[in-house]
């Protein structure tokens, strides 16, 4: 049983792993929302063309 307990990471390590996943994901999503609202119309058209080509 002691062997298994040594394999489990401690709480700061677990929180760091979670933060390492969530922080970049949030930055990506916020950046995506900002670009949807602020990009000029010509760039939004280009983005739609790219999406249509990928489908």
Phi and psi in radians as a Rosetta constraint file:
Dihedral C 1 N 2 CA 2 C 2 CIRCULARHARMONIC -1.109 0.35
Dihedral N 2 CA 2 C 2 N 3 CIRCULARHARMONIC -0.570 0.35
Dihedral C 2 N 3 CA 3 C 3 CIRCULARHARMONIC -1.079 0.35
Dihedral N 3 CA 3 C 3 N 4 CIRCULARHARMONIC -0.744 0.35
Dihedral C 3 N 4 CA 4 C 4 CIRCULARHARMONIC -1.179 0.35
Dihedral N 4 CA 4 C 4 N 5 CIRCULARHARMONIC -0.713 0.35
Dihedral C 4 N 5 CA 5 C 5 CIRCULARHARMONIC -1.097 0.35
Dihedral N 5 CA 5 C 5 N 6 CIRCULARHARMONIC -0.621 0.35
Dihedral C 5 N 6 CA 6 C 6 CIRCULARHARMONIC -1.227 0.35
Dihedral N 6 CA 6 C 6 N 7 CIRCULARHARMONIC -0.439 0.35
Dihedral C 6 N 7 CA 7 C 7 CIRCULARHARMONIC -1.347 0.35
Dihedral N 7 CA 7 C 7 N 8 CIRCULARHARMONIC -0.476 0.35
Dihedral C 7 N 8 CA 8 C 8 CIRCULARHARMONIC -1.342 0.35
Dihedral N 8 CA 8 C 8 N 9 CIRCULARHARMONIC 2.208 0.35
Dihedral C 8 N 9 CA 9 C 9 CIRCULARHARMONIC -1.204 0.35
Dihedral N 9 CA 9 C 9 N 10 CIRCULARHARMONIC 2.723 0.35
Dihedral C 9 N 10 CA 10 C 10 CIRCULARHARMONIC -1.332 0.35
Dihedral N 10 CA 10 C 10 N 11 CIRCULARHARMONIC 2.984 0.35
Dihedral C 10 N 11 CA 11 C 11 CIRCULARHARMONIC -1.069 0.35
Dihedral N 11 CA 11 C 11 N 12 CIRCULARHARMONIC -0.773 0.35
Dihedral C 11 N 12 CA 12 C 12 CIRCULARHARMONIC -1.054 0.35
Dihedral N 12 CA 12 C 12 N 13 CIRCULARHARMONIC -0.594 0.35
Dihedral C 12 N 13 CA 13 C 13 CIRCULARHARMONIC -1.182 0.35
Dihedral N 13 CA 13 C 13 N 14 CIRCULARHARMONIC -0.748 0.35
Dihedral C 13 N 14 CA 14 C 14 CIRCULARHARMONIC -1.107 0.35
Dihedral N 14 CA 14 C 14 N 15 CIRCULARHARMONIC -0.782 0.35
Dihedral C 14 N 15 CA 15 C 15 CIRCULARHARMONIC -1.110 0.35
Dihedral N 15 CA 15 C 15 N 16 CIRCULARHARMONIC -0.651 0.35
Dihedral C 15 N 16 CA 16 C 16 CIRCULARHARMONIC -1.128 0.35
Dihedral N 16 CA 16 C 16 N 17 CIRCULARHARMONIC -0.704 0.35
Dihedral C 16 N 17 CA 17 C 17 CIRCULARHARMONIC -1.139 0.35
Dihedral N 17 CA 17 C 17 N 18 CIRCULARHARMONIC -0.726 0.35
Dihedral C 17 N 18 CA 18 C 18 CIRCULARHARMONIC -1.122 0.35
Dihedral N 18 CA 18 C 18 N 19 CIRCULARHARMONIC -0.785 0.35
Dihedral C 18 N 19 CA 19 C 19 CIRCULARHARMONIC -1.111 0.35
Dihedral N 19 CA 19 C 19 N 20 CIRCULARHARMONIC -0.640 0.35
Dihedral C 19 N 20 CA 20 C 20 CIRCULARHARMONIC -1.139 0.35
Dihedral N 20 CA 20 C 20 N 21 CIRCULARHARMONIC -0.404 0.35
Dihedral C 20 N 21 CA 21 C 21 CIRCULARHARMONIC -1.578 0.35
Dihedral N 21 CA 21 C 21 N 22 CIRCULARHARMONIC -0.785 0.35
Dihedral C 21 N 22 CA 22 C 22 CIRCULARHARMONIC -1.314 0.35
Dihedral N 22 CA 22 C 22 N 23 CIRCULARHARMONIC -0.717 0.35
Dihedral C 22 N 23 CA 23 C 23 CIRCULARHARMONIC -1.069 0.35
Dihedral N 23 CA 23 C 23 N 24 CIRCULARHARMONIC -0.897 0.35
Dihedral C 23 N 24 CA 24 C 24 CIRCULARHARMONIC -1.100 0.35
Dihedral N 24 CA 24 C 24 N 25 CIRCULARHARMONIC -0.608 0.35
Dihedral C 24 N 25 CA 25 C 25 CIRCULARHARMONIC -1.103 0.35
Dihedral N 25 CA 25 C 25 N 26 CIRCULARHARMONIC -0.773 0.35
Dihedral C 25 N 26 CA 26 C 26 CIRCULARHARMONIC -1.131 0.35
Dihedral N 26 CA 26 C 26 N 27 CIRCULARHARMONIC -0.727 0.35
Dihedral C 26 N 27 CA 27 C 27 CIRCULARHARMONIC -1.069 0.35
Dihedral N 27 CA 27 C 27 N 28 CIRCULARHARMONIC -0.749 0.35
Dihedral C 27 N 28 CA 28 C 28 CIRCULARHARMONIC -1.075 0.35
Dihedral N 28 CA 28 C 28 N 29 CIRCULARHARMONIC -0.815 0.35
Dihedral C 28 N 29 CA 29 C 29 CIRCULARHARMONIC -1.150 0.35
Dihedral N 29 CA 29 C 29 N 30 CIRCULARHARMONIC -0.746 0.35
Dihedral C 29 N 30 CA 30 C 30 CIRCULARHARMONIC -1.120 0.35
Dihedral N 30 CA 30 C 30 N 31 CIRCULARHARMONIC -0.760 0.35
Dihedral C 30 N 31 CA 31 C 31 CIRCULARHARMONIC -1.058 0.35
Dihedral N 31 CA 31 C 31 N 32 CIRCULARHARMONIC -0.708 0.35
Dihedral C 31 N 32 CA 32 C 32 CIRCULARHARMONIC -1.101 0.35
Dihedral N 32 CA 32 C 32 N 33 CIRCULARHARMONIC -0.760 0.35
Dihedral C 32 N 33 CA 33 C 33 CIRCULARHARMONIC -1.135 0.35
Dihedral N 33 CA 33 C 33 N 34 CIRCULARHARMONIC -0.726 0.35
Dihedral C 33 N 34 CA 34 C 34 CIRCULARHARMONIC -1.081 0.35
Dihedral N 34 CA 34 C 34 N 35 CIRCULARHARMONIC -0.775 0.35
Dihedral C 34 N 35 CA 35 C 35 CIRCULARHARMONIC -1.137 0.35
Dihedral N 35 CA 35 C 35 N 36 CIRCULARHARMONIC -0.608 0.35
Dihedral C 35 N 36 CA 36 C 36 CIRCULARHARMONIC -1.125 0.35
Dihedral N 36 CA 36 C 36 N 37 CIRCULARHARMONIC -0.602 0.35
Dihedral C 36 N 37 CA 37 C 37 CIRCULARHARMONIC -1.565 0.35
Dihedral N 37 CA 37 C 37 N 38 CIRCULARHARMONIC -0.506 0.35
Dihedral C 37 N 38 CA 38 C 38 CIRCULARHARMONIC -1.869 0.35
Dihedral N 38 CA 38 C 38 N 39 CIRCULARHARMONIC -0.416 0.35
Dihedral C 38 N 39 CA 39 C 39 CIRCULARHARMONIC -1.021 0.35
Dihedral N 39 CA 39 C 39 N 40 CIRCULARHARMONIC 2.536 0.35
Dihedral C 39 N 40 CA 40 C 40 CIRCULARHARMONIC -1.159 0.35
Dihedral N 40 CA 40 C 40 N 41 CIRCULARHARMONIC 2.773 0.35
Dihedral C 40 N 41 CA 41 C 41 CIRCULARHARMONIC -0.990 0.35
Dihedral N 41 CA 41 C 41 N 42 CIRCULARHARMONIC -0.676 0.35
Dihedral C 41 N 42 CA 42 C 42 CIRCULARHARMONIC -1.122 0.35
Dihedral N 42 CA 42 C 42 N 43 CIRCULARHARMONIC -0.585 0.35
Dihedral C 42 N 43 CA 43 C 43 CIRCULARHARMONIC -1.298 0.35
Dihedral N 43 CA 43 C 43 N 44 CIRCULARHARMONIC -0.617 0.35
Dihedral C 43 N 44 CA 44 C 44 CIRCULARHARMONIC -1.136 0.35
Dihedral N 44 CA 44 C 44 N 45 CIRCULARHARMONIC -0.649 0.35
Dihedral C 44 N 45 CA 45 C 45 CIRCULARHARMONIC -1.122 0.35
Dihedral N 45 CA 45 C 45 N 46 CIRCULARHARMONIC -0.731 0.35
Dihedral C 45 N 46 CA 46 C 46 CIRCULARHARMONIC -1.064 0.35
Dihedral N 46 CA 46 C 46 N 47 CIRCULARHARMONIC -0.716 0.35
Dihedral C 46 N 47 CA 47 C 47 CIRCULARHARMONIC -1.120 0.35
Dihedral N 47 CA 47 C 47 N 48 CIRCULARHARMONIC -0.697 0.35
Dihedral C 47 N 48 CA 48 C 48 CIRCULARHARMONIC -1.144 0.35
Dihedral N 48 CA 48 C 48 N 49 CIRCULARHARMONIC -0.681 0.35
Dihedral C 48 N 49 CA 49 C 49 CIRCULARHARMONIC -1.100 0.35
Dihedral N 49 CA 49 C 49 N 50 CIRCULARHARMONIC -0.728 0.35
Dihedral C 49 N 50 CA 50 C 50 CIRCULARHARMONIC -1.126 0.35
Dihedral N 50 CA 50 C 50 N 51 CIRCULARHARMONIC -0.747 0.35
Dihedral C 50 N 51 CA 51 C 51 CIRCULARHARMONIC -1.097 0.35
Dihedral N 51 CA 51 C 51 N 52 CIRCULARHARMONIC -0.706 0.35
Dihedral C 51 N 52 CA 52 C 52 CIRCULARHARMONIC -1.167 0.35
Dihedral N 52 CA 52 C 52 N 53 CIRCULARHARMONIC -0.616 0.35
Dihedral C 52 N 53 CA 53 C 53 CIRCULARHARMONIC -1.215 0.35
Dihedral N 53 CA 53 C 53 N 54 CIRCULARHARMONIC -0.569 0.35
Dihedral C 53 N 54 CA 54 C 54 CIRCULARHARMONIC -1.311 0.35
Dihedral N 54 CA 54 C 54 N 55 CIRCULARHARMONIC -0.437 0.35
